[in-house]
Amino acid sequence: MQPKLRFKAIDAISGLGLTHVIVAAIPLGDWNTAERARRKCLETLLPVLEREYSVDRLVLERRDKAQDARDIRFIDALRSRRFIDSIRVDLVAGAADARLWLPDQLLGSYGDWRAGEHQYDGFLASVRTIVISAG
């Protein structure tokens, strides 16, 4: 997305008055794989959403069948290990749920910020950010 358009999108998202949480695995190069980083982010995010924000449903963007199956197994394992209790996680095609556009923009602005661009500082100051490391 062009910077001017992204700024407008972030401004619109900011106006919604929603609570935003980012869990970032940083630096990504320190993780064995992007899938491991994703699992650790989900392991951190799901209990926070469920226990601290009383979220009962999370929608994740569907990926390919093998990745989706791994996500479901991992979420089931979190539930069996009591990391999470009742939060429901649905996998949905990106084009089927416009709400999936919001985290894409949020994470894009966070990535821009990490790259040294500070036009989103005001917005990101209101976003809860949890950084996890591979170490």
DOZAKE-527457 format. One record per atom (N, C-alpha, C, CB): x, y, z; residue number from 1; atom name; chain. Coordinates in nm, 2 decimals. Glycine has a CB too. Layout:
// DOZAKE-527457
X,Y,Z,NUM,CA,A
...
//
This chain:
// DOZAKE-527457
0.08,-0.12,0.00,1,N,A
0.00,0.00,0.00,1,CA,A
0.09,0.12,0.00,1,C,A
-0.10,0.00,0.12,1,CB,A
0.06,0.22,-0.08,2,N,A
0.13,0.35,-0.08,2,CA,A
0.13,0.41,0.05,2,C,A
0.08,0.44,-0.19,2,CB,A
0.23,0.48,0.09,3,N,A
0.24,0.54,0.23,3,CA,A
0.12,0.64,0.25,3,C,A
0.36,0.62,0.24,3,CB,A
0.08,0.72,0.16,4,N,A
-0.03,0.81,0.17,4,CA,A
-0.16,0.74,0.20,4,C,A
-0.05,0.91,0.05,4,CB,A
-0.18,0.63,0.13,5,N,A
-0.30,0.55,0.14,5,CA,A
-0.30,0.48,0.28,5,C,A
-0.32,0.45,0.03,5,CB,A
-0.18,0.42,0.31,6,N,A
-0.17,0.35,0.44,6,CA,A
-0.20,0.45,0.56,6,C,A
-0.03,0.29,0.46,6,CB,A
-0.15,0.57,0.55,7,N,A
-0.18,0.67,0.65,7,CA,A
-0.33,0.70,0.67,7,C,A
-0.10,0.80,0.62,7,CB,A
-0.40,0.71,0.55,8,N,A
-0.54,0.72,0.56,8,CA,A
-0.61,0.60,0.62,8,C,A
-0.60,0.75,0.42,8,CB,A
-0.56,0.48,0.59,9,N,A
-0.62,0.36,0.65,9,CA,A
-0.60,0.36,0.80,9,C,A
-0.56,0.24,0.58,9,CB,A
-0.48,0.39,0.84,10,N,A
-0.45,0.39,0.99,10,CA,A
-0.53,0.49,1.06,10,C,A
-0.30,0.41,1.01,10,CB,A
-0.55,0.61,0.99,11,N,A
-0.63,0.71,1.05,11,CA,A
-0.78,0.66,1.07,11,C,A
-0.63,0.84,0.96,11,CB,A
-0.83,0.59,0.97,12,N,A
-0.96,0.54,0.97,12,CA,A
-0.97,0.43,1.08,12,C,A
-1.00,0.48,0.84,12,CB,A
-0.87,0.34,1.09,13,N,A
-0.87,0.24,1.19,13,CA,A
-0.87,0.30,1.33,13,C,A
-0.75,0.14,1.17,13,CB,A
-0.79,0.41,1.35,14,N,A
-0.77,0.47,1.48,14,CA,A
-0.91,0.53,1.52,14,C,A
-0.67,0.59,1.47,14,CB,A
-0.99,0.58,1.42,15,N,A
-1.12,0.64,1.45,15,CA,A
-1.22,0.54,1.50,15,C,A
-1.17,0.71,1.33,15,CB,A
-1.19,0.41,1.48,16,N,A
-1.29,0.30,1.52,16,CA,A
-1.30,0.28,1.67,16,C,A
-1.25,0.17,1.45,16,CB,A
-1.19,0.33,1.74,17,N,A
-1.19,0.32,1.89,17,CA,A
-1.18,0.17,1.94,17,C,A
-1.32,0.37,1.94,17,CB,A
-1.11,0.09,1.86,18,N,A
-1.09,-0.05,1.90,18,CA,A
-0.96,-0.06,1.98,18,C,A
-1.08,-0.14,1.77,18,CB,A
-0.95,-0.17,2.05,19,N,A
-0.83,-0.21,2.12,19,CA,A
-0.75,-0.30,2.03,19,C,A
-0.86,-0.28,2.26,19,CB,A
-0.62,-0.27,2.02,20,N,A
-0.53,-0.34,1.93,20,CA,A
-0.42,-0.40,2.01,20,C,A
-0.48,-0.25,1.82,20,CB,A
-0.38,-0.53,1.98,21,N,A
-0.27,-0.60,2.04,21,CA,A
-0.19,-0.66,1.93,21,C,A
-0.32,-0.71,2.14,21,CB,A
-0.06,-0.63,1.94,22,N,A
0.04,-0.69,1.85,22,CA,A
0.13,-0.78,1.93,22,C,A
0.12,-0.58,1.77,22,CB,A
0.15,-0.90,1.88,23,N,A
0.26,-0.99,1.93,23,CA,A
0.35,-1.01,1.82,23,C,A
0.20,-1.13,1.99,23,CB,A
0.48,-0.97,1.84,24,N,A
0.58,-0.97,1.74,24,CA,A
0.70,-1.06,1.78,24,C,A
0.63,-0.83,1.70,24,CB,A
0.74,-1.15,1.70,25,N,A
0.86,-1.23,1.72,25,CA,A
0.98,-1.16,1.65,25,C,A
0.84,-1.38,1.66,25,CB,A
1.06,-1.10,1.74,26,N,A
1.17,-1.02,1.68,26,CA,A
1.30,-1.06,1.74,26,C,A
1.14,-0.87,1.72,26,CB,A
1.41,-1.05,1.67,27,N,A
1.41,-1.04,1.52,27,CA,A
1.37,-1.17,1.46,27,C,A
1.55,-0.99,1.47,27,CB,A
1.30,-1.16,1.35,28,N,A
1.25,-1.29,1.28,28,CA,A
1.36,-1.38,1.24,28,C,A
1.17,-1.25,1.16,28,CB,A
1.48,-1.32,1.20,29,N,A
1.59,-1.40,1.16,29,CA,A
1.64,-1.49,1.27,29,C,A
1.70,-1.31,1.12,29,CB,A
1.61,-1.46,1.40,30,N,A
1.66,-1.55,1.51,30,CA,A
1.57,-1.67,1.53,30,C,A
1.66,-1.47,1.64,30,CB,A
1.46,-1.68,1.47,31,N,A
1.37,-1.79,1.48,31,CA,A
1.41,-1.90,1.37,31,C,A
1.22,-1.75,1.46,31,CB,A
1.40,-2.02,1.41,32,N,A
1.43,-2.13,1.31,32,CA,A
1.35,-2.12,1.19,32,C,A
1.41,-2.27,1.38,32,CB,A
1.22,-2.09,1.20,33,N,A
1.13,-2.08,1.09,33,CA,A
1.02,-1.98,1.12,33,C,A
1.07,-2.22,1.05,33,CB,A
0.96,-1.93,1.01,34,N,A
0.85,-1.84,1.03,34,CA,A
0.73,-1.91,1.10,34,C,A
0.80,-1.78,0.89,34,CB,A
0.72,-2.04,1.07,35,N,A
0.61,-2.12,1.14,35,CA,A
0.63,-2.12,1.29,35,C,A
0.60,-2.26,1.08,35,CB,A
0.76,-2.14,1.33,36,N,A
0.79,-2.14,1.48,36,CA,A
0.75,-2.01,1.54,36,C,A
0.93,-2.18,1.50,36,CB,A
0.79,-1.90,1.47,37,N,A
0.76,-1.77,1.52,37,CA,A
0.61,-1.75,1.53,37,C,A
0.82,-1.66,1.43,37,CB,A
0.54,-1.80,1.43,38,N,A
0.39,-1.79,1.43,38,CA,A
0.33,-1.86,1.55,38,C,A
0.33,-1.84,1.30,38,CB,A
0.38,-1.98,1.57,39,N,A
0.33,-2.06,1.69,39,CA,A
0.35,-1.99,1.82,39,C,A
0.39,-2.20,1.69,39,CB,A
0.47,-1.94,1.83,40,N,A
0.50,-1.87,1.96,40,CA,A
0.42,-1.74,1.98,40,C,A
0.65,-1.83,1.96,40,CB,A
0.39,-1.67,1.86,41,N,A
0.30,-1.56,1.87,41,CA,A
0.16,-1.60,1.91,41,C,A
0.30,-1.48,1.74,41,CB,A
0.11,-1.70,1.85,42,N,A
-0.02,-1.75,1.89,42,CA,A
-0.03,-1.80,2.03,42,C,A
-0.07,-1.87,1.80,42,CB,A
0.08,-1.86,2.08,43,N,A
0.09,-1.91,2.22,43,CA,A
0.08,-1.79,2.31,43,C,A
0.22,-1.99,2.24,43,CB,A
0.14,-1.68,2.27,44,N,A
0.13,-1.56,2.36,44,CA,A
0.00,-1.49,2.34,44,C,A
0.25,-1.47,2.32,44,CB,A
-0.05,-1.47,2.22,45,N,A
-0.16,-1.39,2.19,45,CA,A
-0.29,-1.45,2.24,45,C,A
-0.17,-1.37,2.04,45,CB,A
-0.32,-1.58,2.22,46,N,A
-0.44,-1.64,2.26,46,CA,A
-0.48,-1.62,2.41,46,C,A
-0.45,-1.78,2.22,46,CB,A
-0.39,-1.66,2.50,47,N,A
-0.42,-1.64,2.64,47,CA,A
-0.45,-1.49,2.68,47,C,A
-0.31,-1.70,2.73,47,CB,A
-0.37,-1.40,2.62,48,N,A
-0.39,-1.26,2.64,48,CA,A
-0.53,-1.22,2.60,48,C,A
-0.28,-1.17,2.57,48,CB,A
-0.57,-1.25,2.48,49,N,A
-0.70,-1.22,2.43,49,CA,A
-0.81,-1.28,2.52,49,C,A
-0.72,-1.26,2.28,49,CB,A
-0.80,-1.40,2.55,50,N,A
-0.90,-1.47,2.63,50,CA,A
-0.91,-1.42,2.77,50,C,A
-0.88,-1.62,2.63,50,CB,A
-0.80,-1.41,2.84,51,N,A
-0.80,-1.38,2.98,51,CA,A
-0.80,-1.23,3.01,51,C,A
-0.68,-1.44,3.05,51,CB,A
-0.73,-1.15,2.94,52,N,A
-0.73,-1.01,2.97,52,CA,A
-0.83,-0.93,2.89,52,C,A
-0.59,-0.96,2.93,52,CB,A
-0.88,-0.97,2.78,53,N,A
-0.97,-0.89,2.70,53,CA,A
-1.11,-0.96,2.68,53,C,A
-0.91,-0.86,2.56,53,CB,A
-1.12,-1.08,2.74,54,N,A
-1.25,-1.16,2.73,54,CA,A
-1.29,-1.18,2.59,54,C,A
-1.36,-1.09,2.81,54,CB,A
-1.20,-1.20,2.50,55,N,A
-1.23,-1.24,2.36,55,CA,A
-1.27,-1.38,2.35,55,C,A
-1.11,-1.21,2.26,55,CB,A
-1.38,-1.41,2.29,56,N,A
-1.43,-1.55,2.28,56,CA,A
-1.41,-1.61,2.14,56,C,A
-1.57,-1.56,2.32,56,CB,A
-1.37,-1.52,2.04,57,N,A
-1.35,-1.57,1.91,57,CA,A
-1.25,-1.49,1.84,57,C,A
-1.49,-1.56,1.82,57,CB,A
-1.15,-1.56,1.77,58,N,A
-1.05,-1.50,1.69,58,CA,A
-1.06,-1.55,1.55,58,C,A
-0.91,-1.52,1.76,58,CB,A
-1.05,-1.46,1.46,59,N,A
-1.05,-1.51,1.32,59,CA,A
-0.91,-1.49,1.26,59,C,A
-1.16,-1.42,1.23,59,CB,A
-0.86,-1.60,1.21,60,N,A
-0.72,-1.59,1.15,60,CA,A
-0.74,-1.61,1.00,60,C,A
-0.63,-1.70,1.21,60,CB,A
-0.66,-1.56,0.92,61,N,A
-0.67,-1.57,0.78,61,CA,A
-0.62,-1.72,0.74,61,C,A
-0.58,-1.47,0.70,61,CB,A
-0.71,-1.78,0.66,62,N,A
-0.68,-1.91,0.61,62,CA,A
-0.55,-1.91,0.52,62,C,A
-0.80,-1.97,0.53,62,CB,A
-0.47,-2.01,0.53,63,N,A
-0.35,-2.03,0.45,63,CA,A
-0.37,-2.15,0.36,63,C,A
-0.22,-2.03,0.53,63,CB,A
-0.27,-2.23,0.33,64,N,A
-0.29,-2.35,0.26,64,CA,A
-0.34,-2.46,0.35,64,C,A
-0.16,-2.39,0.18,64,CB,A
-0.39,-2.57,0.30,65,N,A
-0.45,-2.68,0.38,65,CA,A
-0.35,-2.73,0.48,65,C,A
-0.49,-2.79,0.29,65,CB,A
-0.23,-2.76,0.45,66,N,A
-0.13,-2.81,0.54,66,CA,A
-0.10,-2.71,0.66,66,C,A
0.00,-2.85,0.47,66,CB,A
-0.09,-2.59,0.62,67,N,A
-0.06,-2.49,0.73,67,CA,A
-0.18,-2.47,0.82,67,C,A
-0.03,-2.35,0.66,67,CB,A
-0.30,-2.47,0.76,68,N,A
-0.42,-2.46,0.84,68,CA,A
-0.44,-2.58,0.93,68,C,A
-0.55,-2.46,0.75,68,CB,A
-0.40,-2.70,0.89,69,N,A
-0.41,-2.82,0.97,69,CA,A
-0.31,-2.81,1.09,69,C,A
-0.38,-2.95,0.89,69,CB,A
-0.19,-2.76,1.06,70,N,A
-0.09,-2.74,1.17,70,CA,A
-0.14,-2.64,1.27,70,C,A
0.04,-2.69,1.11,70,CB,A
-0.20,-2.53,1.22,71,N,A
-0.26,-2.43,1.31,71,CA,A
-0.36,-2.49,1.40,71,C,A
-0.32,-2.31,1.23,71,CB,A
-0.45,-2.57,1.34,72,N,A
-0.56,-2.63,1.42,72,CA,A
-0.50,-2.73,1.53,72,C,A
-0.66,-2.70,1.33,72,CB,A
-0.41,-2.81,1.49,73,N,A
-0.34,-2.90,1.58,73,CA,A
-0.28,-2.82,1.69,73,C,A
-0.24,-2.99,1.51,73,CB,A
-0.21,-2.71,1.66,74,N,A
-0.14,-2.63,1.76,74,CA,A
-0.24,-2.57,1.86,74,C,A
-0.05,-2.53,1.69,74,CB,A
-0.34,-2.52,1.81,75,N,A
-0.44,-2.45,1.89,75,CA,A
-0.51,-2.56,1.98,75,C,A
-0.55,-2.38,1.81,75,CB,A
-0.54,-2.68,1.93,76,N,A
-0.59,-2.79,2.01,76,CA,A
-0.49,-2.82,2.12,76,C,A
-0.62,-2.91,1.92,76,CB,A
-0.36,-2.82,2.09,77,N,A
-0.26,-2.85,2.19,77,CA,A
-0.25,-2.75,2.30,77,C,A
-0.12,-2.87,2.12,77,CB,A
-0.27,-2.62,2.26,78,N,A
-0.27,-2.51,2.36,78,CA,A
-0.39,-2.53,2.45,78,C,A
-0.28,-2.37,2.29,78,CB,A
-0.50,-2.58,2.39,79,N,A
-0.62,-2.60,2.48,79,CA,A
-0.60,-2.72,2.57,79,C,A
-0.75,-2.63,2.38,79,CB,A
-0.54,-2.82,2.52,80,N,A
-0.52,-2.94,2.61,80,CA,A
-0.42,-2.92,2.72,80,C,A
-0.47,-3.06,2.52,80,CB,A
-0.32,-2.82,2.69,81,N,A
-0.22,-2.79,2.79,81,CA,A
-0.27,-2.67,2.88,81,C,A
-0.09,-2.74,2.72,81,CB,A
-0.40,-2.63,2.86,82,N,A
-0.46,-2.53,2.94,82,CA,A
-0.40,-2.39,2.92,82,C,A
-0.46,-2.57,3.09,82,CB,A
-0.34,-2.37,2.81,83,N,A
-0.29,-2.23,2.78,83,CA,A
-0.42,-2.14,2.75,83,C,A
-0.19,-2.23,2.66,83,CB,A
-0.52,-2.21,2.69,84,N,A
-0.64,-2.14,2.66,84,CA,A
-0.76,-2.23,2.70,84,C,A
-0.65,-2.10,2.51,84,CB,A
-0.87,-2.17,2.72,85,N,A
-0.99,-2.25,2.76,85,CA,A
-1.09,-2.26,2.65,85,C,A
-1.05,-2.20,2.89,85,CB,A
-1.16,-2.15,2.63,86,N,A
-1.28,-2.15,2.55,86,CA,A
-1.27,-2.06,2.43,86,C,A
-1.40,-2.11,2.63,86,CB,A
-1.17,-1.99,2.41,87,N,A
-1.16,-1.90,2.29,87,CA,A
-1.17,-1.99,2.16,87,C,A
-1.03,-1.82,2.29,87,CB,A
-1.25,-1.95,2.07,88,N,A
-1.27,-2.02,1.94,88,CA,A
-1.19,-1.95,1.84,88,C,A
-1.42,-2.02,1.90,88,CB,A
-1.12,-2.03,1.76,89,N,A
-1.03,-1.98,1.65,89,CA,A
-1.09,-2.03,1.52,89,C,A
-0.88,-2.02,1.67,89,CB,A
-1.12,-1.94,1.43,90,N,A
-1.18,-1.98,1.30,90,CA,A
-1.08,-1.93,1.20,90,C,A
-1.31,-1.91,1.27,90,CB,A
-1.06,-2.02,1.10,91,N,A
-0.97,-1.99,0.98,91,CA,A
-1.06,-1.95,0.87,91,C,A
-0.88,-2.11,0.95,91,CB,A
-1.05,-1.83,0.81,92,N,A
-1.14,-1.78,0.71,92,CA,A
-1.05,-1.72,0.59,92,C,A
-1.23,-1.67,0.77,92,CB,A
-1.10,-1.74,0.47,93,N,A
-1.03,-1.68,0.36,93,CA,A
-1.03,-1.53,0.37,93,C,A
-1.10,-1.73,0.22,93,CB,A
-0.92,-1.47,0.34,94,N,A
-0.90,-1.33,0.35,94,CA,A
-1.01,-1.25,0.28,94,C,A
-0.77,-1.28,0.30,94,CB,A
-1.05,-1.29,0.16,95,N,A
-1.15,-1.22,0.08,95,CA,A
-1.29,-1.24,0.14,95,C,A
-1.15,-1.27,-0.06,95,CB,A
-1.31,-1.33,0.23,96,N,A
-1.44,-1.36,0.29,96,CA,A
-1.47,-1.28,0.41,96,C,A
-1.45,-1.51,0.32,96,CB,A
-1.38,-1.22,0.47,97,N,A
-1.40,-1.14,0.60,97,CA,A
-1.32,-1.01,0.59,97,C,A
-1.36,-1.22,0.72,97,CB,A
-1.38,-0.90,0.57,98,N,A
-1.32,-0.77,0.56,98,CA,A
-1.24,-0.73,0.69,98,C,A
-1.42,-0.66,0.52,98,CB,A
-1.28,-0.79,0.80,99,N,A
-1.21,-0.76,0.92,99,CA,A
-1.06,-0.80,0.92,99,C,A
-1.28,-0.82,1.04,99,CB,A
-1.03,-0.89,0.84,100,N,A
-0.89,-0.94,0.83,100,CA,A
-0.80,-0.83,0.77,100,C,A
-0.88,-1.06,0.74,100,CB,A
-0.86,-0.73,0.71,101,N,A
-0.79,-0.62,0.65,101,CA,A
-0.73,-0.53,0.77,101,C,A
-0.88,-0.53,0.56,101,CB,A
-0.79,-0.53,0.88,102,N,A
-0.74,-0.44,0.99,102,CA,A
-0.61,-0.49,1.04,102,C,A
-0.85,-0.45,1.11,102,CB,A
-0.59,-0.62,1.08,103,N,A
-0.46,-0.66,1.13,103,CA,A
-0.35,-0.64,1.02,103,C,A
-0.46,-0.80,1.17,103,CB,A
-0.38,-0.66,0.89,104,N,A
-0.28,-0.64,0.79,104,CA,A
-0.23,-0.49,0.79,104,C,A
-0.34,-0.67,0.65,104,CB,A
-0.32,-0.40,0.81,105,N,A
-0.28,-0.26,0.81,105,CA,A
-0.20,-0.23,0.94,105,C,A
-0.40,-0.17,0.80,105,CB,A
-0.25,-0.28,1.05,106,N,A
-0.19,-0.26,1.18,106,CA,A
-0.04,-0.31,1.18,106,C,A
-0.27,-0.33,1.29,106,CB,A
-0.03,-0.44,1.13,107,N,A
0.11,-0.49,1.12,107,CA,A
0.19,-0.42,1.02,107,C,A
0.10,-0.64,1.09,107,CB,A
0.13,-0.38,0.91,108,N,A
0.21,-0.30,0.81,108,CA,A
0.26,-0.17,0.87,108,C,A
0.12,-0.27,0.69,108,CB,A
0.18,-0.10,0.95,109,N,A
0.23,0.02,1.02,109,CA,A
0.34,-0.01,1.12,109,C,A
0.11,0.10,1.08,109,CB,A
0.32,-0.12,1.19,110,N,A
0.42,-0.16,1.29,110,CA,A
0.55,-0.19,1.22,110,C,A
0.38,-0.28,1.37,110,CB,A
0.55,-0.27,1.11,111,N,A
0.67,-0.30,1.03,111,CA,A
0.73,-0.17,0.98,111,C,A
0.63,-0.39,0.91,111,CB,A
0.65,-0.08,0.93,112,N,A
0.71,0.05,0.89,112,CA,A
0.78,0.12,1.00,112,C,A
0.60,0.14,0.83,112,CB,A
0.72,0.12,1.12,113,N,A
0.78,0.18,1.24,113,CA,A
0.91,0.12,1.27,113,C,A
0.68,0.17,1.36,113,CB,A
0.91,-0.02,1.27,114,N,A
1.04,-0.09,1.30,114,CA,A
1.15,-0.06,1.19,114,C,A
1.01,-0.24,1.30,114,CB,A
1.11,-0.02,1.07,115,N,A
1.20,0.02,0.97,115,CA,A
1.24,0.16,0.98,115,C,A
1.14,-0.01,0.83,115,CB,A
1.19,0.23,1.08,116,N,A
1.24,0.37,1.10,116,CA,A
1.14,0.48,1.05,116,C,A
1.37,0.39,1.03,116,CB,A
1.03,0.44,1.01,117,N,A
0.93,0.54,0.96,117,CA,A
0.84,0.57,1.08,117,C,A
0.84,0.49,0.84,117,CB,A
0.82,0.70,1.11,118,N,A
0.75,0.73,1.24,118,CA,A
0.62,0.81,1.22,118,C,A
0.84,0.82,1.32,118,CB,A
0.56,0.80,1.10,119,N,A
0.44,0.87,1.08,119,CA,A
0.32,0.80,1.15,119,C,A
0.40,0.87,0.93,119,CB,A
0.34,0.69,1.21,120,N,A
0.23,0.62,1.28,120,CA,A
0.25,0.62,1.43,120,C,A
0.21,0.47,1.23,120,CB,A
0.35,0.70,1.48,121,N,A
0.38,0.70,1.62,121,CA,A
0.26,0.72,1.71,121,C,A
0.49,0.80,1.65,121,CB,A
0.18,0.82,1.68,122,N,A
0.06,0.85,1.76,122,CA,A
-0.03,0.73,1.77,122,C,A
-0.01,0.97,1.70,122,CB,A
-0.06,0.67,1.66,123,N,A
-0.15,0.55,1.66,123,CA,A
-0.08,0.43,1.73,123,C,A
-0.18,0.51,1.51,123,CB,A
0.04,0.40,1.70,124,N,A
0.11,0.29,1.77,124,CA,A
0.13,0.31,1.92,124,C,A
0.24,0.26,1.70,124,CB,A
0.13,0.43,1.96,125,N,A
0.14,0.46,2.11,125,CA,A
0.02,0.40,2.18,125,C,A
0.15,0.61,2.14,125,CB,A
-0.09,0.39,2.11,126,N,A
-0.21,0.33,2.18,126,CA,A
-0.23,0.18,2.16,126,C,A
-0.34,0.40,2.12,126,CB,A
-0.14,0.12,2.09,127,N,A
-0.14,-0.02,2.06,127,CA,A
-0.06,-0.10,2.16,127,C,A
-0.10,-0.05,1.92,127,CB,A
-0.12,-0.20,2.22,128,N,A
-0.04,-0.29,2.31,128,CA,A
0.05,-0.38,2.23,128,C,A
-0.13,-0.37,2.41,128,CB,A
0.18,-0.37,2.25,129,N,A
0.27,-0.45,2.17,129,CA,A
0.35,-0.54,2.27,129,C,A
0.37,-0.35,2.09,129,CB,A
0.35,-0.67,2.24,130,N,A
0.42,-0.77,2.31,130,CA,A
0.53,-0.82,2.22,130,C,A
0.33,-0.88,2.37,130,CB,A
0.65,-0.81,2.26,131,N,A
0.76,-0.86,2.18,131,CA,A
0.82,-0.98,2.24,131,C,A
0.88,-0.75,2.16,131,CB,A
0.83,-1.09,2.16,132,N,A
0.89,-1.21,2.21,132,CA,A
1.02,-1.24,2.13,132,C,A
0.79,-1.33,2.20,132,CB,A
1.12,-1.30,2.20,133,N,A
1.24,-1.33,2.13,133,CA,A
1.27,-1.48,2.13,133,C,A
1.36,-1.26,2.20,133,CB,A
1.35,-1.52,2.04,134,N,A
1.38,-1.67,2.02,134,CA,A
1.46,-1.72,2.14,134,C,A
1.45,-1.69,1.89,134,CB,A
1.53,-1.63,2.21,135,N,A
1.62,-1.67,2.31,135,CA,A
1.57,-1.72,2.43,135,C,A
1.71,-1.57,2.35,135,CB,A
//
